[in-house]
Amino acid sequence: MKRLEDFDYDASPNVSPETVSALKSPIWVCEGRPLVMIGDSGTGKSHLLIGIGTAISGPARVSAT
């Protein structure tokens, strides 16, 4: 399972820890706002999406498609 605590911010300097921390709150989901991540292969997009989803809903409710 990908966890936000394991994300390597040094390897992805364009990713702000403050922004990721803010996305752990479910407010943006409840408001129906989308989250789109764009970047090259291997930059941690899937890691962040799984980690954010897990932080919001818990590990038993996250699936990636």
N, C-alpha and C positions, 0 to 999 in steps of 0.2 A: 504494500500500500504506500502510495506517495504521500508524504506528510510535509506540511509547510515548514516545519522545524528542520527538515533535511534539505531544503532548497539552498542551492549554492549561489548566493547573491554576488559573490566575487566573479563567478563565471558568466553572469548575466548582469553587467553593470547598469543596463538601461532599466532594470526592474527595481522599483522603489519598495523597500520593506514597509514603508508607511502606507503606500497604496495597497499592498497585499494585505496588510493588517486591517485596513478599512473594509476590504472586500470580505473579510471573515464575518462581518455582521450581515444578517439576512435582510436588512432593510431594502437593499437594492433589488433583491429577488421579489419581495413582497410588493414592491412598487412596479414590478413587471419590466424593469430595465434590463437590457441585454448586456452580456459580457462577451467581447470579441477580443481574441488575442492573435496578433499577427507577428510572425517572425520566421527566421530561418529554421531549418530542421535541426533538432538537437539543442534548442535554446531554453527548454524547460516549460513550454506552453502546456503540455499535457500534465506535467508534474504540478504546475500551479492550479490548473483547473480541477484536478482530482483533489488536491490539498484544500482548496477553497470549498469545494462541494462537501468534503468530509468535515471540515470545520463548521459549516453551516448546519448540516443535517445528521452528522454522525456516520461512522464507518459502514453501518449495515444498509444505508440507503443510497449509496453513490454508485452510479454506473456510467461508464464512458462508452460512447458509440462513435 
